[in-house]
Amino acid sequence: MDFSKRVAVITGGASGIGRAVAAALARRNAGAVALVDMNEAIHDVAAQLNTEAGRDFALAYRGDATDPAFRASVFDDVSARHGPVSLCVPAAGITRDDLAVRVDKATGKARIYPLEQFRQVVEVNLIAPVYWALEMIGRVAADRAARGLKRWTPDEKIQGSVVFIGSVSSQGNRGQISYASTKAGLEGAAATIMKEAMFHGVRCSVIHPGFTDTPMVRAMGADYVARNILPYTQLGRLIRPDEIADAICFMLSNSAVSGQLWVDAGWHAPA
C-alpha cells in the first residue's frame, strides 16, 4: 500500500479516525494530505503529524465542511501546491443522540426528535461527505475531458478513490435516529457514485466502523460505554483509530475492493 505522490483530502482531520488516516497515509508515503476541520487545533495536529513523519506532508485547513465555497477553496489550494487530489476520506461527523419519541412522565405528552437537529446531522454526516467526494470526482472528470479522454479503460491506472465513513449504527441503534439514518444513507450514496464515477476511473466504497476510541465515542461517557458497548463487542474493548485507518488504506489502495467493509469488532446492537 504505497501512496507515493498521491494527494489526499480528509475532513474531520483534527482527531479520531481522520487524524489516524492521515498518519497512516504518511507511513505509506503520501505526497500531501489536506486536513480539514472546524477545530482550531487542526493546525497543531498538522504540525504534530509532520514532526512524526519527519517531513511536511500535512496541510491544515480550518473551516466548515458544509460550506461549498470553503470546500472548493481547499481543493484549489492543495491542488495548486501539490497536484490533483486523488484520495478522499470525508470523515467529519457529529452525533445528536436522543430517542425518536419520548413521553414526559409528568404531562404524558410525547416529544418527538427535533427536526432542526435531524437536519443538522444530515447536513454534516451525509450531504457534506457526498459533496466532498463529488468535488474530487468532478475535478478528475474535468481534467480527463481537457485531455480528450472519455470513458476510463482498465489499461489506465485508477484515477481516484473515495472511502465514506459509515457505522455499525446504520443497522439501527436505539437513540440514534438521525445518526443511523445518515450512515445508512452513505451506503446508497457510495453504491450510486461507484456506478457513475467509474466512467472517470474513480472508485467509491464505504467502511462501517464499530465503536472506536474517538472523542465522539468518549463523549458518551465511560459508564455508557461500559454498559451499552463493551458487553456486546467480541473484542471487549473499543477499536483503535489506527485499526480503522489501516482498513481504510486497504480500501483506498486495492482496486478490487468495492461496496462495504464492516470493521465492527463483532459488535451487535442489543434489542
C-alpha positions as CSV (number, residue, x, y, z in Angstrom):
1,M,0.0,0.0,0.0
2,D,2.2,2.8,-1.3
3,F,0.7,6.2,-1.9
4,S,3.8,7.9,-3.2
5,K,3.0,11.4,-4.7
6,R,-0.7,10.8,-4.1
7,V,-2.7,13.8,-2.7
8,A,-5.5,13.3,-0.2
9,V,-8.2,15.3,1.4
10,I,-9.5,14.3,4.8
11,T,-12.3,16.0,6.6
12,G,-12.6,15.7,10.4
13,G,-8.8,15.5,10.4
14,A,-8.2,17.0,13.8
15,S,-8.9,13.9,15.8
16,G,-10.2,10.3,15.8
17,I,-10.4,8.4,12.5
18,G,-9.5,11.3,10.3
19,R,-6.2,12.0,12.1
20,A,-5.4,8.3,12.2
21,V,-5.9,8.0,8.4
22,A,-3.6,11.0,7.8
23,A,-0.9,9.3,9.9
24,A,-1.4,6.0,8.1
25,L,-1.1,7.7,4.7
26,A,2.1,9.4,5.8
27,R,3.6,6.0,6.7
28,R,2.7,4.9,3.2
29,N,4.5,7.8,1.6
30,A,1.5,10.0,0.6
31,G,2.7,13.2,-1.1
32,A,0.4,15.5,0.7
33,V,-2.7,15.4,2.9
34,A,-5.1,18.2,3.3
35,L,-6.5,18.1,6.9
36,V,-9.9,19.8,7.2
37,D,-11.6,20.6,10.5
38,M,-13.6,23.3,12.3
39,N,-11.4,22.8,15.4
40,E,-8.7,25.3,15.7
41,A,-6.4,22.5,16.9
42,I,-6.2,21.4,13.3
43,H,-3.0,23.5,12.8
44,D,-1.3,21.9,15.8
45,V,-2.4,18.4,14.6
46,A,-0.9,19.0,11.1
47,A,2.4,20.2,12.8
48,Q,2.5,17.2,15.0
49,L,1.9,14.8,12.1
50,N,4.7,16.5,10.1
51,T,7.0,16.2,13.1
52,E,6.2,12.5,13.5
53,A,6.7,11.8,9.8
54,G,9.9,13.8,9.6
55,R,8.6,15.7,6.5
56,D,6.0,18.3,5.7
57,F,3.1,16.4,4.1
58,A,0.1,17.6,6.2
59,L,-1.6,20.9,5.4
60,A,-4.2,22.4,7.8
61,Y,-7.5,23.9,6.6
62,R,-9.8,25.3,9.3
63,G,-13.4,25.8,8.2
64,D,-16.9,24.4,8.0
65,A,-17.1,21.2,5.9
66,T,-20.7,22.0,5.0
67,D,-19.6,25.3,3.2
68,P,-19.3,24.8,-0.6
69,A,-17.0,27.8,-1.0
70,F,-14.7,26.5,1.7
71,R,-14.7,23.1,0.1
72,A,-13.7,24.4,-3.3
73,S,-11.0,26.6,-1.8
74,V,-9.4,23.6,-0.1
75,F,-9.2,21.7,-3.4
76,D,-8.0,24.8,-5.3
77,D,-5.2,25.4,-2.8
78,V,-3.9,21.9,-2.2
79,S,-4.1,21.1,-6.0
80,A,-2.1,24.3,-6.8
81,R,0.6,23.4,-4.3
82,H,0.8,19.6,-4.7
83,G,-1.1,18.5,-7.8
84,P,-4.6,17.0,-8.3
85,V,-6.4,15.3,-5.4
86,S,-6.9,11.5,-6.0
87,L,-7.8,10.3,-2.5
88,C,-10.8,11.5,-0.4
89,V,-11.9,10.4,3.0
90,P,-14.7,12.7,4.3
91,A,-14.6,11.6,7.9
92,A,-16.2,14.6,9.7
93,G,-19.3,13.7,11.6
94,I,-21.5,14.6,14.6
95,T,-23.9,12.9,16.9
96,R,-27.1,14.4,18.4
97,D,-28.4,11.3,20.1
98,D,-31.9,11.1,21.7
99,L,-34.9,8.8,21.5
100,A,-37.1,9.4,18.4
101,V,-40.1,9.8,20.7
102,R,-40.0,10.5,24.4
103,V,-43.1,10.7,26.7
104,D,-42.9,13.3,29.5
105,K,-43.8,11.4,32.7
106,A,-45.3,14.4,34.3
107,T,-47.5,15.6,31.5
108,G,-48.0,12.5,29.5
109,K,-47.2,14.4,26.3
110,A,-45.0,13.0,23.6
111,R,-41.9,14.9,22.4
112,I,-40.6,13.9,19.0
113,Y,-36.9,14.3,17.9
114,P,-36.3,17.9,17.0
115,L,-36.5,18.5,13.2
116,E,-33.7,21.1,13.1
117,Q,-31.4,18.7,15.0
118,F,-32.1,16.0,12.4
119,R,-31.3,18.4,9.6
120,Q,-28.0,19.4,11.2
121,V,-26.9,15.8,11.4
122,V,-27.9,15.1,7.8
123,E,-26.1,18.2,6.6
124,V,-22.8,17.2,8.3
125,N,-22.9,13.4,8.1
126,L,-24.5,12.8,4.7
127,I,-24.7,15.8,2.5
128,A,-21.2,17.2,3.2
129,P,-19.3,13.9,2.7
130,V,-21.1,13.2,-0.6
131,Y,-20.2,16.7,-1.9
132,W,-16.5,16.4,-0.8
133,A,-16.4,13.2,-2.8
134,L,-18.2,14.8,-5.8
135,E,-15.8,17.8,-5.7
136,M,-12.9,15.4,-6.3
137,I,-14.6,13.3,-8.9
138,G,-15.7,16.5,-10.8
139,R,-12.2,17.7,-11.0
140,V,-10.9,14.3,-12.1
141,A,-13.6,14.3,-14.8
142,A,-12.8,17.8,-16.0
143,D,-9.1,17.1,-16.2
144,R,-9.7,14.0,-18.3
145,A,-12.1,15.9,-20.6
146,A,-9.4,18.6,-21.0
147,R,-7.0,15.9,-22.2
148,G,-9.5,14.5,-24.6
149,L,-10.2,11.4,-22.5
150,K,-13.7,9.9,-22.2
151,R,-14.7,6.6,-20.6
152,W,-11.9,5.2,-18.4
153,T,-10.4,1.9,-19.5
154,P,-8.8,-0.9,-17.5
155,D,-5.4,-0.3,-19.1
156,E,-5.3,3.1,-17.3
157,K,-4.4,3.4,-13.7
158,I,-7.2,4.1,-11.2
159,Q,-7.8,7.9,-11.2
160,G,-9.1,8.3,-7.7
161,S,-10.6,6.6,-4.6
162,V,-13.2,7.6,-2.1
163,V,-14.0,6.0,1.2
164,F,-17.0,7.1,3.2
165,I,-17.2,6.6,6.9
166,G,-20.4,4.7,7.7
167,S,-21.1,3.0,11.0
168,V,-22.5,-0.2,12.6
169,S,-25.3,2.1,13.7
170,S,-26.5,2.1,10.1
171,Q,-28.2,-1.2,11.0
172,G,-30.2,0.6,13.6
173,N,-29.3,1.7,17.1
174,R,-31.5,2.9,19.9
175,G,-31.3,6.6,20.5
176,Q,-29.6,7.3,17.1
177,I,-32.4,8.1,14.7
178,S,-30.5,10.9,12.9
179,Y,-27.0,9.4,13.1
180,A,-28.1,5.9,11.9
181,S,-30.1,7.4,9.1
182,T,-27.2,9.4,7.8
183,K,-24.8,6.4,8.0
184,A,-27.3,4.2,6.1
185,G,-27.7,6.9,3.6
186,L,-24.0,6.8,2.8
187,E,-24.4,3.2,1.7
188,G,-26.8,4.3,-1.1
189,A,-24.6,7.3,-2.0
190,A,-21.5,5.1,-2.3
191,A,-23.2,2.5,-4.4
192,T,-24.6,5.1,-6.8
193,I,-21.3,7.1,-7.0
194,M,-19.4,3.9,-7.7
195,K,-21.6,3.1,-10.7
196,E,-21.2,6.6,-12.1
197,A,-17.7,7.6,-11.1
198,M,-16.0,4.5,-12.7
199,F,-16.7,6.2,-16.0
200,H,-14.0,8.6,-14.9
201,G,-11.8,5.9,-13.2
202,V,-12.8,6.8,-9.6
203,R,-13.7,4.1,-7.1
204,C,-16.0,4.6,-4.1
205,S,-16.8,2.5,-1.1
206,V,-17.9,2.8,2.5
207,I,-16.4,1.4,5.7
208,H,-18.6,0.7,8.7
209,P,-16.5,1.0,11.9
210,G,-17.7,-0.3,15.2
211,F,-17.4,1.8,18.3
212,T,-13.9,3.3,18.1
213,D,-11.9,5.1,20.7
214,T,-12.5,8.6,19.4
215,P,-13.6,11.9,21.2
216,M,-17.2,11.3,19.8
217,V,-17.5,7.9,21.5
218,R,-15.7,9.0,24.7
219,A,-18.2,11.9,24.9
220,M,-20.9,9.3,25.6
221,G,-19.3,8.7,29.0
222,A,-17.4,5.8,30.5
223,D,-20.5,4.4,32.2
224,Y,-22.4,4.3,28.9
225,V,-19.5,2.6,27.1
226,A,-19.1,0.0,29.8
227,R,-22.8,-0.7,30.0
228,N,-24.0,-0.5,26.4
229,I,-21.0,-1.1,24.1
230,L,-18.3,-3.3,25.6
231,P,-20.6,-6.2,26.7
232,Y,-21.8,-6.5,23.0
233,T,-18.3,-6.4,21.5
234,Q,-16.4,-9.6,21.0
235,L,-13.0,-7.8,21.5
236,G,-14.2,-6.5,24.8
237,R,-12.7,-3.1,24.1
238,L,-13.1,-0.1,21.8
239,I,-11.5,-0.3,18.4
240,R,-8.3,1.7,18.0
241,P,-8.4,4.5,15.3
242,D,-5.3,3.1,13.7
243,E,-7.1,-0.2,13.2
244,I,-9.8,1.6,11.2
245,A,-7.1,3.7,9.4
246,D,-5.3,0.6,8.2
247,A,-8.6,-0.8,6.8
248,I,-9.3,2.5,5.0
249,C,-5.8,2.5,3.4
250,F,-6.6,-1.1,2.2
251,M,-9.8,0.1,0.7
252,L,-8.2,3.1,-1.0
253,S,-5.3,1.1,-2.5
254,N,-6.9,-2.2,-3.6
255,S,-8.7,-1.8,-6.9
256,A,-10.7,-4.9,-6.4
257,V,-12.4,-3.6,-3.3
258,S,-15.9,-2.2,-3.8
259,G,-19.1,-2.0,-1.8
260,Q,-18.9,-2.1,2.0
261,L,-16.4,-3.3,4.6
262,W,-17.6,-3.9,8.2
263,V,-14.9,-3.3,10.8
264,D,-17.1,-3.8,13.8
265,A,-15.1,-6.0,16.2
266,G,-18.1,-8.2,16.4
267,W,-20.4,-5.6,17.9
268,H,-24.1,-6.1,17.6
269,A,-26.7,-3.7,19.0
270,P,-28.9,-5.1,21.8
271,A,-32.6,-5.2,21.1
